[in-house]
Amino acid sequence: MSQFKRHTITAALPYTNGPVHIGHLAGVYVPSDIYARYLRSRKKDVLFVCGSDEHGVAITLRARKEGVTPQEIVDKYHALIRDSFHDFGISFDIYSRTSAPVHHETSAEIFRNLYEQGAFIEIESEQYYDEEAGQFLADRYIIGTCPNCGFDNAYGDQCEKCGTSLSPSELISPRSALSGAQPVKKTTRHWYLPMDEYENWLRQWILEGHKEWKANVYGQCKSWLDNGLQPRAMTRDLDWGVKVPVEGAEGKVLYVWFDAPIGYISATKEWADKNGKDWKPYWQDEETRLIHFIGKDNIVFHCIIFPSILKATGEYILPDNVPANEFLNLEGNKISTSKNWAVWLHEYLEEFPGKQDVLRYALAANMPESKDNDFTWKDFQSRNNNELVAILGNFINRSLVLTSKYFDGIIPERGDMFDMDTEVCDALGEAPQKISSALDQFRFREGLNALMDLARAGNKFLAETEPWKEIKNNPDRVKTIMNISLQIAANLCILGEPFLPYSMEKLRKMLNLPEYSWEDAGSIGLLPAGHQLGKSELMFEKIEDKAIEAQIAKLEATRTMNEQEQTANELTPLKGQIVFDDFMKLDMRVGTIREAEKMPKSKKLLKLRVDTGIDQRTILSGIAEHFEPADLIGRQVTVLANLAPRKMMGIESQGMVLMAEDPEGKLHFINPDKGDVTEGSTIS
């Protein structure tokens, strides 16, 4: 790291068709913020960049569904996401957006320069076109039956039910999501980046030059390269996005994965303009280290496609590392925005005010660095109560309270160590390097554990030296004990700031601590004797069962709703069409059940005597497992009166009582609302 003059840190641009949830935080924003804060504490030149990704098909679909414009959608969620990040303490130097003019200008300029260099190839192909809507259809605009599971609302790129990746041509009975019409194939032209031409360079750059990358990142890149790269379209037939800036490209925009990563560059330009800086060193100087923080679903875009674009320009530096995380699940299930199975950041901030660091801690401690991990509300509560409160908070509180009680809140002189074990001083001296080593290698869980080990060492030190017992007989010894304890607290304040910024700011005020940097940590002399402490207060508070039970109940309500919706989607599909003459052959009439009894030797059949107004007839109905005979007497029903008689168990059934079966298999009579329709009335 020492060879770099500056550090450009990017966090994946959140997509503005919904809020941010804990999966996003654990995968991208908590680790990137910890890293940026750590580097700043080491007095490095750091630029931490992010912004809203506001283009793409999903946004246009949402806008159409809600009856608003795409701009209204992105304005709504950009503000929500930006404010949530700010309130949560994510310390971006700039949070921009891809709908900003500077972004459109930057993306268009890079595309145009590549076009003029001959970096693209033009390919004509047949793609689906909606003649009623008058536009080509992106994959997400095409809906049809999944060839894998039969789900009839699968998208052209993926089936949301079974998860199978699809292409529009694989769908059965494809239809347009815009008009519902059957699309036709129509020729269109697009500009492709010939990824196959970059394959050998990528192999050398990644597989030979970056073997230190995380195994999940390196492995996914190797898999893509081993399978061979193909040209990839950098334009789309849409009207929402960055317009393709070349002649003959009317009605086309840049592919969202071409323009979105360029958002890091355009955001840097915006930051530089606002702060009187030069943006170029952060993207075009070889002495700048570029780090992309992303989730594993974005590895191919940040490690293969975007670097190829940057390489093609010949002007930009390439990422030195891409520490992608795996996914965070929620209570044993995959987080799903469409099913509302998530813990949304803005809702958390409302329901747990002042507890930003509790969530940061829980997510950092359970970060999915090498495999998918699971967030549970019980673990969240345990992390707070048993670690933040009982370990870190307890040590800080005891150190400050005892100093206030014995020495009026003034740091006492530290004398000789007497016969005290110096293990705690060794732990203090080693902590900065242990945490640095972990963070330098993007092992955030390890770094957090090393921080908590220092707090554990402090608690052990107080428990073993027992200043509350020593104060009467050996006050000089207690002075040394409390001095050392407060030096540990000061070090925790410096080393803990990247992980727990709000809590460490509170601790800084309680210690009345001067501005120290990371390089000062490890010292036993941060607080001089005679230094006046500030007002003491509890660092953390216990989270009660009631608050956790409310969150679990909230999720259970969501689960129930999802199950009901899934059941509704599993209704028996419509049968084939009939003509009107077929319908007119049916003689359906209102009847009243006069008698009802169970059929001997049958679990399912009831024998009904039904008054049709014209006659009374016997009808056998397979409803015995759903109704008691006595409850049916006098009930009006709908009878298919001209159904040919059928003999069952020696009795002729003269018609059929019509029933509705819900998705759970429960039967319901189809009958008049209030039973006031005359028997024999026809249904038409």
Protein Blocks (a to p, Z undefined) as FASTA:
>chain_A
ZZpmbdcdddddddffbccdfklmmmmmmmmmmmmmmmmmnopacdddddddfedjklmm
mmmmnopafklmmmmmmmmmmmmmmmnopacfbdcdfkbmklmmmmmmmmmmmmmnopac
cddddddddfknopacdfklpccddfklopakbcfkbcfknopacdfklpghiadfklop
acdddddddddddfklmmmmmmmmmmmmmmmbcfklmmmmmmmmmnopadddfbdcdfbd
cddfbehighiacdfklmmmmmmmmmmmmmmmmnopafklmmmcfkbccdddddfklmmm
mmmmmmmmmmmnopaccdfbdcddddddeehiacdfklopacdfklmmmmmghilmmmmm
mmmmmccfkbccdddfklmmmmmmmmmmmmmmmmmmmmmmmmmmmnnopacddddekjac
fklmmmmmmmmmmmmmmmmnopaklmmmmmmmmmmmmmmmmmmnommlmmmmmmmlmmmm
mmmmmmmmmmmmmmmmmmmmmlmmmmmmmnopacddfklgoiaklbcghiacdddddfbd
cddfklmmmmmmmmmmmmmmmmmmmmmmmgccddddddfklmmmpccdddddfbdcddeh
iakbccddddehlaccdddddfklmbcfklmgopacdddfkbccddeehiacebjddddd
dfkopacddddfkopacehiacZZ
